[in-house]
Amino acid sequence: MKYSDDALLDLKSYVIPDLNALSAGVQVERKIVGPWGLLKINAFCSVLFSLLCFSLSSFSLSLFFQTSTESQTHRSSDSLSSWFMSSKERPTLGGTRIKTRKRNIAAPLDPAAFADAVVQIYLDNAGDLELIAKSIESSDLNFSRYGDTFFEVAFTGGRTQPGTTKPDEGDRHPYSIIESEPKREVILPSVIYIQKILRRRPFLIKNLENVMRKFLQSLELFEENERKKLAIFTALAFSQKLSGLPPETVFQPLLKDNLVAKGLVLSFMTDFFKEYLIDNSLDDLISILKRGKVEENLLDFFPPTKRSNEAFSEHFGKEGLVALVEYNEKKIFEVKLKEMKSALTTQITEEADTSEVIETVKLRVRDAKLPDIEVVRVLWDVLMDAVQWSGKNQQQNANAALRQVKTWAELLNTFCTSGKLELELMYKVQMQCYEDAKLMKLFPEIVRSLYDQDVLAEDTILHWFRKGTNTKGRQTFVKALEPFVNWLEEAEEEE
């Protein structure tokens, strides 16, 4: 029996909702729907049942994992809670005690007690510096903390007030450097004593610098006799090479305007120079002054009203420091000579008029009081320095040198006014040709040109040839000049 499609749809709507009946095995009349319709209904129900079972299994798994996670979380929180909230005593190592850390407690400074202890050592040993050094070595005094105080006691006999040299409260001893006689043989043992202390405790050198700087900046607070003792001690300290005492520490603090203006610094430095030069050379003194950065400014030790080279020479000349005066005059001379050389180089390079250059030289010579021999040497150096030399062409060099001699012959002739000065010029030419390889073969030509320009006289050339005293390259130059000398001698015989 065949049914229409509408009838089948009505039947599906009737059969499908009754799923429980289908699962219980209730049979639907086959003859109602027919074989093909029943097959379609069974397939549809199977698919629907499978989807339902899959949904139920997924829901069961999610529920299982959620329950498991919550259980684990609860267990973890319970264990942490039991760990932190438990009132049970924590396990500890047996036989140990937990100590509370102590803070560093800074002991207050007590320089007065330290000074009294050092003074007592001086008094107990009656000023014997050997015994005092041994006692200090074996003592447990805190020198690293009170180094300045120690040197105050050594210099002045006790502690000084801050910022001054006035004695502070406390014990004092009469064996200090200030209380000794102003003689080197009396003060030298104190220098050696301090040297021993510094060898044992090198860190104290900074404290010695501090105390010396303090005293030197306060020279006006000392008596004249006491300043002299400080100067002698300072000179002996450098002479004995007192554990690397830097000269800058000593000399720079002296350059205070008020001390310089009162003449205290000049007096101190004079005593220092005189004492130091007893056992040391002038070169040693200059070396110390250079390290102290005052060698170029010795006039700064003079009061402003006496700050001149003449006053320098007069003052130290009266004090018997002739070597220092000569050194200063030589230094002044070199500076002025350098200034004149620089001025002439500029004029000759710019090809200034010869008369203008001559006037410049005369002015410099008059102001600087330069000796004539040095003037001749400088003139030749300046002329040759202005030549544009060729690196390879010997003939170009010869032409350039001869051209320079001819151009400035009047300048040379103006200041070569005697046979002695002419001979000095020949020696200068000889030295330059000997030291400069490119001029080695030019010596006879230069001499001949100077002769032609009336700068060198015949007698001067013959004297150099026969009795010259400069041995550098002499044999070579004599041989090279021999033809010209023979010509001069023949001309002289003919006349």
C-alpha positions in Angstrom: 0.0 0.0 0.0 1.5 3.3 -1.0 1.3 6.5 1.0 1.8 10.1 -0.1 4.7 12.2 1.1 2.4 14.3 3.4 1.2 11.2 5.1 4.8 10.1 5.7 5.7 13.4 7.3 2.7 13.2 9.6 3.8 9.8 10.6 7.4 10.9 11.4 6.1 13.7 13.6 4.1 11.1 15.4 6.8 8.5 15.8 10.1 10.5 16.4 9.1 12.1 19.7 8.4 8.8 21.3 12.1 7.9 21.7 11.6 6.0 24.9 9.2 3.7 23.1 11.7 3.0 20.4 14.5 2.3 22.9 12.2 -0.1 24.8 11.7 -2.2 21.7 8.2 -1.2 20.9 7.5 -2.2 17.4 5.7 -0.1 14.9 3.5 -1.8 12.5 5.5 -2.4 9.4 2.4 -2.5 7.4 1.7 1.1 8.3 4.8 2.7 6.8 6.1 0.1 4.5 9.6 -1.4 4.3 11.4 1.7 2.8 9.7 4.2 5.2 10.6 2.1 8.2 14.2 1.9 7.1 14.4 5.7 6.8 12.9 6.1 10.3 15.4 3.7 11.8 18.4 5.4 10.3 17.2 8.8 11.4 16.7 7.6 15.0 20.1 5.9 15.1 21.9 9.2 14.2 19.9 11.1 16.7 20.7 8.6 19.4 24.4 8.7 18.6 24.4 12.5 18.9 22.7 12.3 22.2 25.2 9.7 23.6 28.1 11.9 22.4 26.7 15.0 24.2 26.2 13.0 27.4 29.8 11.6 27.3 31.3 15.1 26.7 29.4 16.5 29.6 30.5 13.7 31.9 34.2 14.3 31.0 34.1 18.1 31.5 32.4 17.5 34.8 35.1 15.0 35.8 38.0 17.4 35.0 36.4 20.3 36.7 35.9 18.3 39.8 39.5 17.0 39.7 41.0 20.5 39.3 38.9 21.9 42.1 39.9 19.1 44.4 43.6 19.6 43.6 43.3 23.3 44.2 41.6 22.8 47.5 44.3 20.3 48.5 47.1 22.8 47.6 45.5 25.7 49.4 44.9 23.5 52.4 48.6 22.5 52.5 49.9 26.1 52.2 47.4 27.2 54.7 48.5 24.5 57.1 52.1 25.5 56.5 51.7 29.2 57.2 48.9 29.0 59.8 50.4 26.1 61.7 51.3 26.9 65.3 53.9 24.2 65.5 57.6 25.2 66.2 59.9 25.1 63.2 62.8 22.7 63.2 66.2 24.2 64.2 69.8 23.0 64.3 70.6 21.6 67.7 73.3 23.4 69.8 73.2 26.7 67.9 72.3 30.2 69.1 71.0 32.9 66.8 73.0 36.1 67.5 71.7 39.5 66.8 74.0 41.5 64.4 75.7 44.4 66.2 76.0 47.8 64.4 79.4 49.5 63.9 79.9 51.9 66.7 82.1 54.8 65.7 84.4 55.9 68.5 84.4 59.6 69.1 87.6 61.5 68.1 89.9 62.3 71.0 93.0 64.0 69.7 93.8 65.5 73.1 94.3 62.1 74.7 96.5 61.0 71.7 98.6 64.2 72.0 99.0 63.7 75.7 100.2 60.2 75.2 102.8 61.2 72.6 104.0 64.1 74.8 104.4 61.6 77.6 106.6 59.5 75.4 108.8 62.5 74.7 109.0 63.3 78.4 109.7 59.8 79.5 112.6 59.5 77.1 113.9 63.0 77.9 113.9 64.1 74.2 116.2 61.2 73.0 114.8 60.7 69.5 116.2 57.2 69.2 114.4 56.0 72.3 111.3 58.0 71.3 111.2 56.3 67.9 111.4 52.9 69.6 108.7 53.7 72.1 106.4 55.0 69.4 107.1 51.8 67.3 106.0 49.6 70.2 103.0 51.6 71.2 99.4 50.9 70.2 98.5 54.5 69.4 96.1 55.1 66.5 98.4 57.0 64.1 96.1 56.4 61.2 93.5 58.5 62.9 95.6 61.1 64.6 98.5 61.6 62.1 98.2 65.4 62.0 98.2 65.6 65.7 101.4 63.5 65.9 103.3 66.0 63.6 101.9 69.0 65.5 103.4 67.5 68.7 106.7 66.8 66.8 106.9 70.4 65.4 105.5 72.5 68.2 105.6 70.4 71.3 101.9 69.9 71.6 98.5 70.2 70.0 97.7 73.4 68.2 94.3 75.1 67.9 92.4 74.5 64.7 93.4 76.9 61.9 96.2 78.5 63.9 99.6 77.7 65.3 98.7 78.7 68.9 99.1 76.0 71.5 95.9 74.2 72.5 95.1 72.9 76.0 97.0 69.8 77.1 100.5 68.7 78.0 103.5 69.9 76.1 107.2 69.0 75.8 110.3 71.1 75.2 112.0 68.9 72.6 110.1 70.1 69.5 111.6 71.5 66.3 110.3 75.0 67.0 112.0 74.9 70.4 115.4 73.8 69.0 118.3 76.0 67.9 118.2 77.3 64.3 121.2 75.2 63.2 121.3 72.4 60.7 123.2 70.1 63.1 120.5 70.5 65.7 117.5 70.1 63.4 119.0 67.2 61.3 118.3 64.5 63.9 114.6 65.5 63.9 114.5 65.0 60.1 116.1 61.6 60.5 113.7 60.7 63.3 110.7 61.6 61.2 112.2 59.7 58.3 112.3 56.5 60.5 108.7 57.0 61.5 107.6 57.4 57.9 109.4 54.3 56.8 107.5 52.3 59.4 104.2 54.1 58.6 104.3 55.4 55.0 100.7 56.5 55.2 101.8 59.3 57.5 103.3 61.2 54.6 99.9 62.7 53.8 99.6 63.9 57.4 103.1 65.5 57.2 102.0 67.3 54.0 98.9 68.6 55.8 100.8 70.0 58.8 103.6 71.6 56.7 101.0 73.2 54.4 99.2 74.5 57.5 102.4 76.0 59.0 103.7 77.5 55.7 100.3 79.2 55.1 100.6 80.7 58.5 104.1 82.0 58.5 103.0 85.4 59.9 102.0 83.6 63.1 105.6 82.4 63.7 108.5 84.5 65.0 111.4 85.2 62.6 113.6 82.7 64.4 110.9 80.0 64.1 110.4 80.7 60.4 114.1 80.1 59.9 113.9 76.8 61.7 111.1 75.7 59.4 113.1 76.7 56.4 116.1 74.7 57.6 113.9 71.7 58.3 112.4 72.0 54.8 115.8 72.2 53.1 117.1 69.2 55.1 113.9 67.2 54.3 114.5 67.6 50.6 118.2 67.0 51.0 117.6 63.8 52.9 114.8 62.9 50.4 112.2 62.6 53.1 110.1 59.7 51.9 108.8 61.3 48.8 107.7 64.7 50.2 106.4 66.5 47.1 107.9 70.0 46.5 104.6 71.3 45.3 103.2 70.8 48.8 105.9 73.1 50.2 106.2 75.9 47.6 102.6 76.4 46.4 101.2 77.3 49.8 103.8 80.1 50.1 102.4 82.0 47.2 99.7 83.8 49.3 99.5 87.5 48.5 99.6 88.6 52.1 102.7 86.5 52.9 104.5 87.7 49.7 103.6 91.3 50.3 105.1 91.2 53.8 108.4 89.8 52.5 108.0 86.6 54.7 108.1 84.3 51.7 111.3 85.9 50.3 113.0 85.5 53.7 111.9 81.9 54.0 113.0 81.0 50.5 116.4 82.7 51.0 117.1 80.6 54.1 115.9 77.5 52.2 118.2 78.2 49.2 121.2 78.8 51.4 120.7 75.7 53.5 119.9 73.4 50.6 122.9 74.5 48.5 125.3 73.5 51.3 125.0 69.8 50.4 123.5 69.9 46.9 124.2 71.4 43.5 122.4 74.2 41.8 121.0 71.6 39.3 119.5 69.7 42.2 117.9 72.9 43.4 116.5 73.8 40.0 115.1 70.2 39.7 113.2 70.7 43.0 111.9 74.1 41.9 110.7 72.6 38.6 108.9 69.8 40.4 107.3 72.4 42.7 106.2 74.4 39.6 107.9 77.6 40.6 111.1 77.5 38.6 109.7 79.8 35.9 108.3 82.2 38.5 111.0 82.9 41.0 110.1 86.6 41.0 106.7 85.7 42.4 108.4 85.2 45.8 109.3 88.9 45.8 106.9 91.6 47.0 105.2 93.4 44.1 107.3 96.6 44.7 110.5 94.7 44.4 109.6 92.3 41.6 112.3 92.9 39.0 115.4 91.1 37.7 117.6 93.8 39.1 116.1 93.3 42.6 116.5 89.6 42.2 120.2 89.9 41.4 120.8 92.4 44.1 119.0 90.5 46.9 120.5 87.0 46.3 123.9 88.5 45.4 124.1 90.1 48.9 123.1 86.7 50.4 126.0 85.0 48.7 123.8 83.0 46.2 125.9 84.0 43.2 125.2 80.7 41.4 121.4 81.4 41.6 121.9 84.9 40.3 123.9 83.7 37.3 121.3 81.1 36.5 118.5 83.7 36.5 120.5 86.0 34.4 121.2 83.3 31.9 117.6 82.4 31.8 116.6 86.0 31.1 119.2 86.2 28.4 117.9 83.1 26.7 114.4 84.5 26.7 115.4 87.8 25.3 117.5 86.1 22.6 114.6 84.0 21.6 112.4 87.0 21.4 114.8 88.8 19.1 115.2 85.7 16.9 111.5 85.5 16.6 111.1 89.1 15.6 114.0 89.0 13.0 112.6 85.7 11.5 109.3 87.5 10.9 110.9 90.5 9.3 113.3 88.5 7.0 110.6 86.1 6.0 108.4 89.1 5.0 111.4 90.6 3.2 111.4 93.8 5.2 113.8 96.6 4.3 117.4 96.0 5.5 117.5 99.3 7.4 114.4 98.4 9.3 115.9 95.0 10.3 119.1 96.7 11.4 117.1 99.1 13.6 115.2 96.2 15.2 118.5 94.5 16.1 120.0 97.6 17.6 116.9 98.2 19.7 116.8 94.6 21.0 120.5 94.7 21.8 120.2 97.9 23.7 117.2 96.8 25.7 118.4 93.3 26.5 122.1 94.1 26.7 123.0 91.2 24.5 126.7 90.5 23.8 127.9 91.1 20.2 129.0 87.5 19.7 125.5 86.2 20.4 124.0 88.8 18.0 126.2 87.6 15.2 125.2 83.9 15.9 121.5 84.8 16.0 121.8 86.7 12.7 123.3 83.8 10.8 120.8 81.3 12.2 117.9 83.6 11.2 119.2 84.1 7.7 119.8 80.4 7.1 116.4 79.4 8.6 114.7 81.7 6.1 116.2 79.9 3.1 113.9 77.6 1.1 116.2 74.6 0.8 115.8 71.9 -1.9 115.7 68.3 -0.8 117.8 66.9 -3.7 119.2 69.7 -6.0 122.6 70.7 -4.6 123.0 73.5 -7.0 119.7 75.1 -6.0 120.8 75.0 -2.4 124.1 76.6 -3.2 122.3 79.4 -5.2 119.8 80.0 -2.5 122.5 80.3 0.2 124.6 82.6 -1.8 121.6 84.7 -2.7 120.7 85.0 0.9 124.2 86.1 1.9 124.3 88.7 -0.9 120.8 90.0 0.0 121.6 90.5 3.7 125.3 91.3 3.5 124.7 94.8 4.8 123.0 93.4 7.9 125.9 91.1 8.6 128.5 93.8 7.9 126.8 96.2 10.3 127.4 93.9 13.3 130.6 92.1 12.3 132.7 95.1 13.4 135.9 93.4 14.4 138.2 90.6 13.5 136.9 88.6 16.5 133.3 88.9 15.4 134.2 88.0 11.8 136.1 84.9 13.1 133.0 84.0 15.2 130.9 84.2 12.1 133.3 81.8 10.3 133.0 79.4 13.2 129.2 79.6 13.0 129.3 78.9 9.2 131.7 76.0 9.8 129.4 74.4 12.5 126.3 74.7 10.3 127.9 73.2 7.3 129.3 70.4 9.5 125.9 69.6 11.1 123.8 69.9 7.9 124.7 67.4 5.2 123.2 69.5 2.4 125.6 72.4 3.3 128.7 70.3 3.7 130.1 71.2 0.2 129.0 74.8 0.3 131.5 76.0 3.0 134.1 77.4 0.6 131.5 79.1 -1.6 129.8 80.8 1.4 133.2 82.0 2.7 134.0 83.3 -0.8 130.7 85.1 -1.0 131.1 86.7 2.4 134.6 87.9 1.3 133.2 89.4 -1.9 130.5 91.3 0.1 133.2 92.7 2.5 131.7 90.8 5.5 134.9 88.8 6.1 138.3 90.3 5.8 141.3 88.5 4.2 143.2 88.4 7.5 140.2 86.7 9.2 140.0 84.0 6.6 143.8 83.3 6.7 143.7 83.2 10.5 140.9 80.6 10.5 142.8 78.6 7.8 146.1 78.6 9.8 145.1 78.8 13.4 141.4 77.9 13.7 140.5 76.2 16.9 137.2 74.5 16.1 138.0 70.9 15.1 134.5 69.8 13.9 135.0 69.1 10.1 138.1 71.3 10.1 140.3 69.0 8.0 137.6 68.7 5.3 136.8 72.4 5.2 140.5 73.4 5.2 141.1 71.2 2.2 138.0 72.6 0.4 139.1 76.2 1.2 142.7 75.7 0.2 142.4 76.9 -3.4 140.8 80.1 -2.3 143.4 80.6 0.4 146.2 80.1 -2.2 144.6 82.7 -4.4 144.5 85.1 -1.5 148.1 84.5 -0.7 149.2 85.0 -4.3 147.2 88.2 -4.5 148.9 89.4 -1.3 152.3 88.7 -2.7 151.6 90.5 -5.9 150.5 93.6 -4.0 
